[in-house]
């Protein structure tokens, strides 16, 4: 069931999506990688009002082949400097990214990597402020963000919607635990054939995962995780 915040976000992003524009793009640049042979990378630069942002693409077959798939796997992934670059283990971001890329070794798929989504769109500085509060007060990441900024998620998916339409991908299998992503895509003309869970089984972040479930209604089945 949608929360009031989810519903407001969907309404806002449905009206915003049509106001994004593509400034530049590059596609089908081959990976040079032993782990992901045959993969490609690309990038889009988009503009909303006067704000310009860049987004990376990671995909497992050429774009012309990808767009002709009936329902390719897609993950919309937020950048996580602390996890992806530094290896900080407070979150599950990097594991979810690698989970998607490993599935893409055996089937067509795409990751849209939003570089400006650090700290759920609040930025690296706010994210690190929240980490300090979490350490000092023993509160969840969501509560820390609320205390610091009065918002716990400022991410917009208008650029992802624009990119998917530009690529000709309007029917997909969405890899996420976040119901808001599914609702926003569907409200903007992207059919979600199914949702593929991205739950990470790591005991040291169970409380963090529970806060995602309890405070943002993420699809996380702890009975299934703990039995696996």
Secondary structure, DSSP 8 states (H G I E B T S, - for coil): ---HHHHHHHHHHHHHHTTEEEEEEEEEEE---SSSTT-EEEEEEEEETTEEEEEEEEESS-HHHHTTSSSEEEEEEE--IIIIIT---SSSHHHHHHHHHHHTTTS-EEEEEETT-TTTTT-HHHHHHHHHHHHHH---HHHHHHHHHS-S-----HHHHHHHHHHT--EEEEE-S-HHHHHHHHHTT-EEEEEE------GGGHHHHHHHHHHH-----HHHHHH-
